[in-house]
Amino acid sequence: MHRGKGMKFVGDSRVPAERKPNIPKDYSEYPGKTEAFWPNFLLKEWMVGSVFLIGYLCLTIAHPSPLERVADPTDTGYLPLPDWYFLFLYQLLKYSYASGPYNVIGAFIIPGLAFGGLMLAPFIDRGPKRRPIDRPFATGFMLLSLAAVIFLTWEAVNAVDWKAREAQGAIVEEAAIDTNSDGFKIYQENGCINCHGDTLSGGSAAPSLVGTGLTAEEVADIAKNGKGSMPPGMYKGNEEDLKKLSEFISTLEAK
């Protein structure tokens, strides 16, 4: 605008023929730049999460969770174990400085320091560089934690007798037992129930007596002379009761 010569307005009223959607720019080609959280970054996160979720669901369908037999509080020989991802902590609690009177150290203090360090790592190491070699604190702490978890898990796995562990937790078929029969009463009176259980399904030190496929004579011979971990002379009754006991056991069949 110039004084004394009026006022002029200049504008552009053209409308583009091709309208472009209002999409933020892709900053992936510009190092040091960022991209829009919505929808660019969030969409990528959702896509990656969906892939892992579908893979996890496929694994649960292909490999269902293994089940064990019903918990028996009278079985003192049973060895409980946590899931594989807690085996490192299970192994840590075996060491003298983290068990017994120092159990608080192994259960709370050491894991608390480790996970607390992971939470504080972004605040301690604020360097803009992304290469692991340029971030010694974060990289060193990550490698130390990973090595400790792998070592402790490996030690826990090697310390377990897995064949005996699977045998302890195996689901054993039960039989319909007549607890009022003479054979079952003799079974109780002679102390057989202490090792083989009230359902005759066995325990940590005794096999199951259900569906053995043995004849009455074979059962009577084992009761007198023993077999495997069962020493001879365990049966203390007379021959008549032994016959009733052996016939009772030989006829047991799973449901």
C-alpha positions as CSV (number, residue, x, y, z in Angstrom):
1,M,0.0,0.0,0.0
2,H,1.3,3.3,-1.0
3,R,0.0,6.6,0.5
4,G,-2.2,8.5,-1.9
5,K,-2.5,5.8,-4.5
6,G,-5.3,3.6,-3.1
7,M,-5.2,0.1,-1.8
8,K,-4.5,-3.1,-3.8
9,F,-5.1,-6.7,-2.7
10,V,-3.3,-9.6,-4.3
11,G,-4.6,-13.2,-3.8
12,D,-4.7,-16.6,-5.4
13,S,-8.1,-18.2,-5.8
14,R,-6.9,-21.3,-7.7
15,V,-8.0,-24.7,-6.4
16,P,-5.8,-27.7,-7.1
17,A,-7.5,-30.3,-9.3
18,E,-5.9,-33.2,-7.4
19,R,-6.5,-33.1,-3.7
20,K,-3.9,-34.8,-1.5
21,P,-4.8,-36.4,1.9
22,N,-3.5,-34.7,5.0
23,I,-0.8,-37.3,5.8
24,P,2.3,-36.4,7.8
25,K,5.6,-36.7,6.0
26,D,7.7,-39.8,6.2
27,Y,10.8,-38.9,8.2
28,S,12.5,-42.3,7.9
29,E,14.8,-40.9,5.1
30,Y,16.0,-38.0,7.3
31,P,18.3,-39.1,10.1
32,G,17.9,-37.3,13.3
33,K,14.2,-36.5,12.5
34,T,11.2,-38.0,14.1
35,E,7.9,-39.2,12.7
36,A,4.3,-38.6,13.7
37,F,3.1,-40.8,16.6
38,W,-0.3,-41.1,14.9
39,P,-0.8,-42.9,12.7
40,N,2.8,-43.8,11.5
41,F,4.5,-45.0,14.7
42,L,1.4,-46.4,16.4
43,L,0.4,-48.4,13.3
44,K,3.9,-50.0,13.1
45,E,3.7,-51.0,16.7
46,W,0.3,-52.5,16.2
47,M,1.5,-54.5,13.2
48,V,4.5,-55.9,15.1
49,G,2.4,-56.7,18.2
50,S,-0.2,-58.5,16.0
51,V,2.6,-60.7,14.5
52,F,3.8,-61.7,17.9
53,L,0.3,-62.3,19.3
54,I,-0.6,-64.6,16.4
55,G,2.6,-66.5,16.8
56,Y,2.0,-66.9,20.5
57,L,-1.6,-68.2,19.9
58,C,-0.3,-70.7,17.4
59,L,2.2,-72.0,20.0
60,T,-0.4,-72.4,22.6
61,I,-2.6,-74.4,20.2
62,A,0.3,-76.6,18.9
63,H,1.8,-77.2,22.4
64,P,-0.8,-77.1,25.2
65,S,0.3,-76.7,28.8
66,P,1.4,-80.0,30.3
67,L,-0.7,-81.2,33.2
68,E,0.4,-83.2,36.2
69,R,-1.5,-85.4,38.6
70,V,-3.6,-84.0,41.4
71,A,-1.5,-82.5,44.2
72,D,-0.9,-85.0,47.1
73,P,0.2,-83.3,50.3
74,T,1.2,-86.7,51.7
75,D,3.9,-87.1,49.0
76,T,6.9,-85.6,50.7
77,G,9.3,-86.7,48.0
78,Y,7.6,-84.6,45.3
79,L,10.0,-81.9,43.8
80,P,8.1,-78.7,42.9
81,L,9.6,-76.6,40.2
82,P,8.6,-73.2,38.9
83,D,8.1,-72.5,35.2
84,W,11.3,-72.2,33.0
85,Y,11.3,-68.4,33.1
86,F,11.6,-68.4,36.9
87,L,14.3,-71.1,37.1
88,F,17.1,-68.5,37.4
89,L,15.5,-67.1,40.6
90,Y,14.8,-70.6,41.9
91,Q,18.6,-71.4,41.4
92,L,19.6,-68.1,43.1
93,L,17.7,-69.1,46.3
94,K,19.8,-72.3,46.6
95,Y,23.0,-70.4,47.3
96,S,24.0,-69.9,51.0
97,Y,24.1,-66.1,50.7
98,A,20.6,-65.9,49.3
99,S,18.8,-68.7,51.3
100,G,17.9,-69.6,54.9
101,P,18.4,-66.5,57.1
102,Y,19.5,-64.5,54.0
103,N,16.4,-65.4,52.0
104,V,15.3,-61.8,51.9
105,I,18.5,-61.0,50.0
106,G,17.8,-63.6,47.3
107,A,14.1,-63.0,47.1
108,F,13.9,-59.2,47.2
109,I,17.1,-57.3,47.4
110,I,19.1,-58.8,44.5
111,P,16.1,-59.0,42.1
112,G,15.0,-55.5,43.2
113,L,18.4,-54.0,42.4
114,A,18.5,-55.8,39.0
115,F,15.0,-54.7,37.9
116,G,15.5,-51.3,39.5
117,G,18.7,-50.8,37.4
118,L,16.7,-51.6,34.3
119,M,14.1,-49.0,35.1
120,L,16.7,-46.4,35.9
121,A,18.9,-47.1,32.8
122,P,17.1,-44.6,30.5
123,F,17.6,-41.8,33.1
124,I,21.2,-42.6,33.8
125,D,22.3,-43.0,30.2
126,R,20.9,-40.1,28.2
127,G,23.3,-40.2,25.4
128,P,21.9,-39.5,21.9
129,K,23.9,-42.2,20.3
130,R,22.3,-45.5,19.4
131,R,25.2,-47.8,18.7
132,P,25.7,-50.3,21.6
133,I,29.5,-49.6,21.6
134,D,28.8,-45.9,22.2
135,R,26.6,-46.7,25.2
136,P,28.8,-48.7,27.6
137,F,26.6,-48.4,30.7
138,A,23.4,-49.7,29.0
139,T,25.2,-52.3,26.9
140,G,27.3,-53.6,29.9
141,F,24.3,-53.8,32.2
142,M,22.2,-55.6,29.6
143,L,25.0,-58.2,28.9
144,L,25.6,-58.7,32.6
145,S,21.9,-59.3,33.3
146,L,21.5,-61.6,30.3
147,A,24.6,-63.7,31.3
148,A,23.4,-64.0,34.9
149,V,19.9,-65.2,33.8
150,I,21.4,-67.8,31.3
151,F,23.9,-69.1,33.8
152,L,21.4,-69.5,36.7
153,T,18.9,-71.1,34.4
154,W,21.5,-73.6,33.1
155,E,22.6,-74.5,36.6
156,A,18.9,-75.1,37.6
157,V,18.3,-77.3,34.7
158,N,21.4,-79.4,35.2
159,A,20.6,-79.9,38.9
160,V,17.2,-81.6,38.3
161,D,16.7,-85.3,37.5
162,W,14.1,-84.7,34.8
163,K,13.2,-88.3,34.4
164,A,12.3,-88.7,38.0
165,R,10.6,-85.3,37.9
166,E,8.3,-86.4,35.1
167,A,7.6,-89.7,36.8
168,Q,6.5,-87.8,39.9
169,G,4.1,-85.6,38.1
170,A,2.7,-88.2,35.7
171,I,-1.0,-88.6,35.7
172,V,-1.8,-92.1,36.9
173,E,-5.1,-93.7,36.1
174,E,-7.1,-94.6,39.2
175,A,-9.2,-97.7,39.8
176,A,-12.6,-98.1,41.4
177,I,-11.5,-99.4,44.7
178,D,-13.8,-101.2,47.2
179,T,-12.5,-99.8,50.5
180,N,-14.8,-102.3,52.4
181,S,-13.2,-105.4,50.8
182,D,-11.0,-107.7,52.8
183,G,-8.1,-107.1,50.4
184,F,-8.1,-103.4,51.0
185,K,-8.3,-103.8,54.7
186,I,-5.3,-106.1,54.6
187,Y,-3.5,-103.6,52.4
188,Q,-4.0,-101.0,55.1
189,E,-3.1,-103.2,58.0
190,N,0.2,-104.2,56.5
191,G,1.4,-100.6,55.9
192,C,1.3,-100.9,52.0
193,I,-0.7,-97.7,52.0
194,N,2.2,-95.7,53.3
195,C,4.2,-96.2,50.0
196,H,1.5,-97.0,47.4
197,G,-1.1,-94.5,48.6
198,D,-4.8,-94.8,49.5
199,T,-5.7,-95.1,45.8
200,L,-2.9,-97.6,45.1
201,S,-1.5,-95.2,42.4
202,G,2.0,-95.2,43.9
203,G,4.2,-92.3,44.9
204,S,7.8,-91.1,44.7
205,A,9.3,-94.3,45.9
206,A,6.6,-96.9,44.9
207,P,5.0,-97.9,41.6
208,S,1.3,-97.9,40.9
209,L,-0.6,-101.2,41.7
210,V,-3.4,-100.4,39.3
211,G,-3.5,-102.4,36.1
212,T,-0.1,-104.1,36.6
213,G,-1.1,-107.2,34.5
214,L,0.4,-109.5,37.2
215,T,-1.3,-112.7,38.4
216,A,-2.2,-113.2,42.0
217,E,0.7,-115.6,42.4
218,E,3.2,-113.0,41.0
219,V,1.8,-110.3,43.4
220,A,2.2,-112.7,46.3
221,D,5.8,-113.5,45.3
222,I,6.7,-109.8,45.2
223,A,5.0,-109.1,48.5
224,K,7.2,-111.8,50.2
225,N,10.5,-111.5,48.3
226,G,10.4,-107.9,47.2
227,K,11.3,-106.3,43.8
228,G,13.2,-103.3,42.8
229,S,13.3,-100.7,45.6
230,M,10.9,-102.9,47.6
231,P,13.0,-105.1,50.0
232,P,11.9,-108.6,50.9
233,G,9.9,-109.4,54.0
234,M,7.7,-106.3,53.8
235,Y,4.6,-108.5,54.2
236,K,4.1,-109.6,57.8
237,G,0.7,-111.4,57.6
238,N,-0.3,-115.0,57.1
239,E,-0.8,-117.0,53.9
240,E,-4.6,-116.7,53.9
241,D,-4.5,-112.9,54.1
242,L,-1.7,-112.8,51.5
243,K,-3.9,-114.7,49.1
244,K,-6.7,-112.2,49.6
245,L,-4.3,-109.3,49.2
246,S,-2.8,-110.6,46.0
247,E,-6.1,-111.4,44.4
248,F,-7.4,-107.9,45.3
249,I,-4.3,-106.2,43.7
250,S,-4.3,-108.4,40.6
251,T,-7.9,-107.6,39.8
252,L,-7.4,-103.8,39.9
253,E,-8.0,-102.2,36.6
254,A,-8.0,-98.5,35.6
255,K,-11.3,-96.8,34.9
